[in-house]
C-alpha cells in the first residue's frame, strides 16, 4: 500500500508536455537499453517521472494487442499510440478513467502493485510487486494478474523508470480452479465416506469383505486428492508442518490400510517385516503418512501381478526409519531421474509421487529419502526422520 504522503508526492495528476515526452521518448528509443530489451521475451516499458510511457518492446505490444483484441478496451497497440499514456491507461485498467488525472490518481491506485513498483523506482529502489488490474466493470471484467519488476535508470539528466511485467493470469485462474475442484470433490468424497461408514454387512461375510474393499478404494481416492493438494502447496512453500512425537509404525499401518483395494485388485501380497523397535519420530503425522503413502504407491505401481511388497519400520541412532521394498528394478535412466519433477515412466503429465516424497521429507520434515535398486535385489526406498526426544 502506498501512503497518502507518498501518493501526493509521486501519484500526482501532472503530466509532462507532449513535446518533452516525444523528445525524451526518441532518446530512450535510440538508447542501448532499449536495443537490448527489444527482443526480450518479457513485456518491458520505460516511463518518465510523470509515469508516462516513453518506450515499450515488442513483447509489451504483443501483450496489449492480445488484451485488447475484440474487447475495445485500452489504447492502441503500437509505440506511437502508447507514448504519453500511463500503464493503467495502456493496459485498459477500469479505474484509469474514473478521474481526469487518469492512471495513478484514484483511491484504488494506492493499493496497485504496478503503481507501488513505479513509486519504488522513483524513490531509487528496485523490487517486484504483484498487481491485479481490473479490466472492465462487474462480472464482465477480466482481471489481469501481473508480476511487475521495476528499477530506476538515468538517461542523461532525466530519471527514467524501467518496468518489466510477467502475465500470471493463466496461473492465477488455474489456482482458483484447483481450489474449487479440490474443495468440491473433497466434500463429495467425504459424503460418500460417511455413508459407507454407516453401512453394515454383518450377515454375509462376503458382502462385508466387498464393503471393506470399497471403503479402502474411497479412502485411497481421498488420500490421492489430499496428496495432490499437498504437493501443490509444498511446491509453493506454503506448508507449515506441526511437529510432535508420533508412532511411525501406527502411521505406516494407516497408510498401508488405504491400499487394501489396490493390493487385492492386482493380487499383490503386502508383507510386514518383523522388528522389535517401535520408534517415535519427531515429525508432522499428516505429512509423514503422506510420504509412506507415496512409497507404497510407487511400489505397487512398479510390481507385477502376484508379487510381494515388503514394508517395515526401524530405528538407527537418532533416526526413525520406514523401508518399502518391491521386486522390480529401475533402469539406469529412471534411477537418475526418479526424484525429478514431472518425470514418470507412465507418460507425460505424471511423475509427482517420488518428487513429492523427497520434497516433503527433506524440505519440511528434516529427513532424508534414498533408494537402492538392482535386478538381483529389487528396489528399496528408505525414509528417515529424526526420532523424538523424550524427557
C-alpha positions as CSV (number, residue, x, y, z in Angstrom):
1,X,0.0,0.0,0.0
2,X,1.2,3.5,-0.9
3,X,0.9,6.0,2.0
4,X,-1.1,9.3,1.5
5,X,2.0,11.3,1.7
6,X,3.9,9.2,-0.8
7,X,0.9,9.2,-3.1
8,X,0.7,13.0,-3.1
9,X,4.4,13.3,-4.0
10,X,4.6,10.7,-6.7
11,X,1.0,9.8,-7.9
12,X,0.1,13.4,-8.8
13,X,-2.1,14.3,-11.8
14,X,0.6,16.4,-13.6
15,X,2.0,15.2,-16.9
16,X,4.9,16.4,-19.0
17,X,4.2,18.3,-22.2
18,X,3.7,16.4,-25.4
19,X,6.8,17.9,-26.9
20,X,9.0,17.0,-23.9
21,X,7.6,13.4,-23.8
22,X,8.2,12.9,-27.5
23,X,11.8,14.3,-27.3
24,X,12.7,12.0,-24.3
25,X,10.9,9.1,-26.0
26,X,13.1,9.5,-29.1
27,X,16.3,9.4,-26.9
28,X,15.1,6.4,-25.0
29,X,14.2,4.5,-28.2
30,X,17.7,5.1,-29.5
31,X,19.4,4.0,-26.3
32,X,21.4,0.9,-25.7
33,X,19.0,-0.2,-23.0
34,X,16.0,-0.2,-25.5
35,X,18.0,-2.0,-28.1
36,X,18.9,-4.7,-25.5
37,X,15.4,-5.1,-24.2
38,X,13.6,-5.1,-27.6
39,X,13.9,-8.8,-28.1
40,X,13.4,-9.8,-24.5
41,X,10.5,-12.3,-24.1
42,X,9.0,-10.4,-21.1
43,X,7.0,-7.3,-21.7
44,X,9.0,-4.2,-20.8
45,X,8.4,-0.4,-20.9
46,X,10.2,2.7,-19.8
47,X,8.4,5.7,-18.1
48,X,9.3,9.2,-17.3
49,X,9.0,10.7,-13.8
50,X,5.4,11.6,-14.5
51,X,4.7,7.8,-15.1
52,X,4.1,8.3,-18.8
53,X,5.2,5.7,-21.3
54,X,8.3,6.6,-23.4
55,X,9.0,3.2,-24.9
56,X,7.9,-0.4,-24.9
57,X,9.3,-3.5,-26.5
58,X,7.7,-5.9,-29.0
59,X,6.5,-8.3,-26.2
60,X,4.7,-5.5,-24.5
61,X,3.0,-4.5,-27.7
62,X,2.0,-8.2,-28.2
63,X,0.6,-8.3,-24.6
64,X,-1.5,-5.2,-25.2
65,X,-2.7,-6.5,-28.6
66,X,-3.8,-9.7,-27.0
67,X,-5.6,-7.9,-24.2
68,X,-7.5,-5.5,-26.5
69,X,-8.3,-7.9,-29.3
70,X,-12.0,-7.8,-29.8
71,X,-12.7,-6.0,-26.5
72,X,-12.5,-2.4,-27.4
73,X,-10.6,-1.8,-24.1
74,X,-7.4,0.1,-23.6
75,X,-5.3,2.0,-26.0
76,X,-3.7,1.2,-29.3
77,X,-1.0,-1.5,-29.5
78,X,1.8,0.4,-31.2
79,X,4.5,2.5,-29.6
80,X,3.3,5.7,-31.3
81,X,-0.1,5.4,-29.7
82,X,1.4,4.4,-26.4
83,X,3.8,7.3,-25.8
84,X,2.5,9.7,-23.2
85,X,0.0,7.3,-21.7
86,X,0.3,5.7,-18.3
87,X,0.5,2.0,-17.7
88,X,-3.1,1.6,-16.5
89,X,-4.4,3.5,-19.5
90,X,-2.4,1.4,-21.8
91,X,-3.5,-1.9,-20.2
92,X,-7.1,-1.0,-20.0
93,X,-7.5,-0.6,-16.2
94,X,-11.1,0.1,-15.3
95,X,-10.0,2.7,-12.7
96,X,-7.8,4.7,-15.1
97,X,-10.9,6.6,-16.5
98,X,-12.5,7.4,-13.1
99,X,-10.8,10.7,-12.7
100,X,-9.5,13.4,-15.0
101,X,-6.0,12.7,-13.8
102,X,-6.2,9.1,-15.1
103,X,-4.0,6.2,-14.0
104,X,-2.5,6.6,-10.6
105,X,-4.8,9.3,-9.3
106,X,-7.7,7.3,-7.8
107,X,-8.1,5.9,-4.3
108,X,-7.7,2.4,-5.8
109,X,-4.2,3.3,-7.1
110,X,-2.8,3.4,-3.5
111,X,-3.2,-0.4,-3.5
112,X,-2.0,-1.1,-7.0
113,X,1.1,-3.2,-7.4
114,X,2.2,-1.5,-10.6
115,X,1.9,1.9,-9.0
116,X,3.9,0.7,-6.0
117,X,6.6,-0.7,-8.2
118,X,6.9,2.6,-10.2
119,X,7.0,4.6,-7.0
120,X,9.7,2.4,-5.6
121,X,11.8,3.1,-8.7
122,X,11.1,6.8,-8.5
123,X,12.5,6.6,-4.9
124,X,15.6,4.9,-6.3
125,X,14.6,1.4,-5.2
126,X,14.4,-1.8,-7.2
127,X,11.8,-4.5,-6.5
128,X,9.0,-6.8,-7.5
129,X,5.3,-6.3,-6.8
130,X,2.2,-8.4,-7.7
131,X,-0.6,-6.5,-9.4
132,X,-4.2,-7.3,-10.3
133,X,-5.5,-4.9,-12.9
134,X,-9.3,-4.9,-13.2
135,X,-10.2,-4.6,-16.8
136,X,-13.9,-3.7,-17.4
137,X,-16.7,-3.4,-14.9
138,X,-18.5,-6.1,-12.9
139,X,-18.6,-9.7,-13.8
140,X,-17.6,-8.9,-17.4
141,X,-14.3,-7.5,-16.3
142,X,-11.4,-9.9,-16.7
143,X,-8.6,-9.3,-14.1
144,X,-5.0,-9.2,-15.4
145,X,-2.5,-10.6,-12.9
146,X,1.0,-9.3,-13.3
147,X,4.3,-9.7,-11.6
148,X,5.9,-6.3,-12.0
149,X,9.6,-5.6,-11.6
150,X,11.0,-2.1,-11.7
151,X,14.2,-0.2,-11.3
152,X,15.5,3.3,-11.8
153,X,17.5,4.3,-14.9
154,X,19.3,7.5,-15.8
155,X,19.1,8.9,-19.4
156,X,21.5,11.8,-19.1
157,X,19.9,14.3,-16.7
158,X,16.5,12.6,-16.9
159,X,15.2,9.9,-14.5
160,X,13.6,7.0,-16.2
161,X,11.8,4.0,-14.8
162,X,12.2,0.6,-16.3
163,X,9.2,-1.7,-15.8
164,X,9.1,-5.4,-16.8
165,X,6.0,-7.5,-16.5
166,X,5.1,-11.1,-16.4
167,X,1.5,-12.1,-17.2
168,X,0.4,-14.5,-14.4
169,X,-3.3,-14.5,-15.3
170,X,-3.3,-18.1,-16.5
171,X,-1.6,-19.3,-13.4
172,X,-4.0,-17.4,-11.2
173,X,-7.0,-18.8,-12.9
174,X,-5.6,-22.3,-12.6
175,X,-5.1,-21.9,-8.9
176,X,-8.6,-20.8,-8.4
177,X,-10.0,-23.7,-10.4
178,X,-7.8,-26.1,-8.5
179,X,-9.0,-24.8,-5.1
180,X,-12.7,-25.1,-6.3
181,X,-12.0,-28.6,-7.6
182,X,-10.3,-29.9,-4.5
183,X,-13.0,-28.3,-2.3
184,X,-16.0,-29.7,-4.2
185,X,-14.6,-33.1,-4.9
186,X,-13.3,-33.4,-1.3
187,X,-16.8,-32.6,0.0
188,X,-18.4,-35.2,-2.3
189,X,-16.0,-37.9,-1.2
190,X,-16.4,-37.0,2.4
191,X,-20.1,-37.6,2.0
192,X,-19.6,-41.0,0.3
193,X,-17.2,-42.0,3.0
194,X,-19.7,-41.0,5.7
195,X,-22.4,-43.1,4.1
196,X,-20.0,-46.1,3.8
197,X,-19.2,-45.8,7.5
198,X,-22.9,-46.1,8.3
199,X,-23.4,-49.2,6.2
200,X,-23.0,-52.6,7.8
201,X,-22.9,-56.1,6.2
202,X,-23.0,-58.3,9.3
203,X,-24.9,-61.1,7.8
204,X,-22.8,-62.0,4.8
205,X,-19.0,-62.2,5.3
206,X,-18.5,-61.9,1.5
207,X,-20.5,-58.7,1.4
208,X,-18.6,-57.4,4.4
209,X,-15.4,-58.1,2.5
210,X,-16.5,-56.2,-0.6
211,X,-17.6,-53.3,1.6
212,X,-14.2,-53.1,3.2
213,X,-12.6,-53.0,-0.2
214,X,-15.0,-50.2,-1.3
215,X,-14.1,-48.2,1.8
216,X,-10.4,-48.8,1.1
217,X,-10.8,-47.5,-2.5
218,X,-12.7,-44.5,-1.2
219,X,-10.1,-43.7,1.4
220,X,-7.3,-44.1,-1.2
221,X,-9.1,-41.6,-3.5
222,X,-9.5,-39.1,-0.7
223,X,-5.8,-39.5,0.1
224,X,-4.8,-39.1,-3.5
225,X,-6.7,-35.8,-3.7
226,X,-5.1,-34.6,-0.5
227,X,-1.7,-35.6,-1.8
228,X,-2.1,-33.6,-4.9
229,X,-3.2,-30.6,-2.9
230,X,-0.3,-31.1,-0.5
231,X,2.2,-31.3,-3.4
232,X,0.9,-28.0,-4.9
233,X,1.2,-26.3,-1.5
234,X,4.7,-27.7,-0.8
235,X,5.9,-26.6,-4.3
236,X,4.8,-23.1,-3.4
237,X,6.4,-23.2,0.1
238,X,3.0,-22.8,1.7
239,X,3.1,-25.8,4.1
240,X,3.6,-25.3,7.8
241,X,4.4,-28.7,9.5
242,X,3.2,-29.3,13.0
243,X,5.9,-31.5,14.7
244,X,5.0,-33.8,17.5
245,X,6.1,-37.3,18.9
246,X,4.3,-39.9,16.8
247,X,4.4,-43.7,16.5
248,X,5.6,-44.3,12.9
249,X,4.5,-47.9,12.9
250,X,0.9,-46.8,13.5
251,X,1.2,-44.2,10.7
252,X,2.7,-46.9,8.4
253,X,-0.2,-49.2,9.2
254,X,-2.7,-46.4,8.5
255,X,-1.0,-45.8,5.1
256,X,-1.0,-49.5,4.2
257,X,-4.7,-49.8,5.0
258,X,-5.5,-47.4,2.2
259,X,-4.2,-49.8,-0.4
260,X,-6.3,-52.9,0.5
261,X,-8.3,-52.5,-2.7
262,X,-5.2,-51.9,-4.9
263,X,-3.4,-54.9,-3.4
264,X,-6.5,-57.1,-3.9
265,X,-7.1,-56.0,-7.5
266,X,-3.5,-56.7,-8.5
267,X,-3.1,-59.8,-6.4
268,X,-0.2,-58.3,-4.5
269,X,0.9,-59.5,-1.1
270,X,2.0,-56.9,1.4
271,X,4.4,-58.4,4.0
272,X,5.3,-56.7,7.2
273,X,8.9,-57.2,8.2
274,X,9.3,-58.2,11.8
275,X,11.1,-55.9,14.2
276,X,11.1,-55.2,17.9
277,X,11.6,-51.4,17.5
278,X,8.5,-49.1,17.7
279,X,10.3,-45.8,17.2
280,X,8.7,-42.5,18.0
281,X,9.5,-39.8,15.5
282,X,9.5,-36.0,15.9
283,X,7.5,-35.2,12.8
284,X,4.3,-34.0,11.3
285,X,2.0,-37.1,11.3
286,X,-0.1,-36.0,8.2
287,X,3.0,-35.2,6.0
288,X,4.8,-38.3,7.3
289,X,1.9,-40.6,6.4
290,X,1.7,-39.0,3.0
291,X,5.4,-39.9,2.4
292,X,4.7,-43.5,3.3
293,X,1.6,-43.5,1.1
294,X,3.8,-42.3,-1.9
295,X,6.4,-45.0,-1.1
296,X,3.7,-47.7,-1.1
297,X,2.0,-46.3,-4.2
298,X,5.3,-46.4,-6.1
299,X,6.0,-50.0,-5.0
300,X,2.5,-51.1,-6.1
301,X,2.8,-49.4,-9.5
302,X,6.2,-51.0,-10.1
303,X,5.1,-54.5,-9.1
304,X,3.9,-57.3,-11.4
305,X,0.7,-59.2,-10.6
306,X,1.2,-61.7,-7.8
307,X,4.5,-60.2,-6.5
308,X,5.3,-59.3,-2.9
309,X,5.9,-55.9,-1.4
310,X,7.7,-55.6,2.0
311,X,7.3,-52.8,4.5
312,X,9.0,-52.3,7.8
313,X,9.9,-49.8,10.5
314,X,13.2,-49.5,12.3
315,X,15.4,-47.1,14.2
316,X,19.0,-46.3,13.8
317,X,20.9,-43.9,16.1
318,X,18.9,-40.7,16.1
319,X,16.6,-41.6,13.2
320,X,13.2,-43.3,12.8
321,X,13.1,-45.3,9.5
322,X,10.5,-46.7,7.2
323,X,11.5,-49.1,4.4
324,X,9.4,-50.2,1.4
325,X,10.7,-52.9,-1.0
326,X,9.4,-54.3,-4.3
327,X,10.9,-56.9,-6.5
328,X,11.2,-54.8,-9.7
329,X,14.4,-53.0,-10.6
330,X,14.6,-49.5,-12.0
331,X,16.6,-48.8,-15.2
332,X,19.6,-46.5,-15.1
333,X,17.7,-43.6,-16.5
334,X,14.8,-44.0,-14.0
335,X,17.3,-44.1,-11.1
336,X,18.9,-40.9,-12.3
337,X,15.6,-39.1,-12.7
338,X,13.2,-40.7,-10.3
339,X,13.1,-37.6,-8.0
340,X,12.8,-35.2,-10.9
341,X,9.6,-33.1,-11.1
342,X,7.2,-34.4,-13.7
343,X,9.4,-37.4,-14.7
344,X,7.4,-40.6,-15.0
345,X,7.6,-43.9,-16.7
346,X,3.9,-43.7,-17.2
347,X,3.9,-40.8,-19.7
348,X,3.6,-37.0,-19.8
349,X,1.7,-35.2,-17.1
350,X,2.6,-37.7,-14.4
351,X,5.5,-38.1,-12.1
352,X,4.8,-36.4,-8.8
353,X,4.9,-39.3,-6.4
354,X,8.7,-39.7,-5.8
355,X,9.2,-36.0,-6.3
356,X,6.6,-35.2,-3.6
357,X,8.1,-37.8,-1.3
358,X,11.5,-36.2,-1.4
359,X,10.2,-32.7,-1.3
360,X,8.0,-33.3,1.8
361,X,10.6,-35.4,3.6
362,X,13.7,-33.3,3.1
363,X,12.3,-29.7,2.9
364,X,9.6,-30.0,5.5
365,X,10.3,-33.0,7.8
366,X,14.0,-32.5,8.2
367,X,14.5,-36.1,6.9
368,X,16.1,-38.0,4.1
369,X,14.9,-40.3,1.3
370,X,17.1,-42.6,-0.7
371,X,16.9,-45.9,-2.6
372,X,18.8,-48.9,-3.9
373,X,17.8,-50.8,-7.0
374,X,19.2,-53.7,-8.9
375,X,18.0,-56.7,-10.8
376,X,19.3,-59.1,-8.1
377,X,18.0,-57.2,-5.0
378,X,14.9,-55.3,-6.3
379,X,14.1,-51.7,-5.3
380,X,14.2,-50.5,-1.7
381,X,13.1,-47.0,-0.7
382,X,14.1,-45.7,2.7
383,X,12.6,-42.8,4.6
384,X,14.4,-41.4,7.6
385,X,13.2,-38.7,10.0
386,X,14.6,-37.5,13.4
387,X,13.5,-39.6,16.4
388,X,11.5,-37.9,19.1
389,X,13.5,-36.7,22.1
390,X,11.7,-38.0,25.2
391,X,12.2,-36.5,28.6
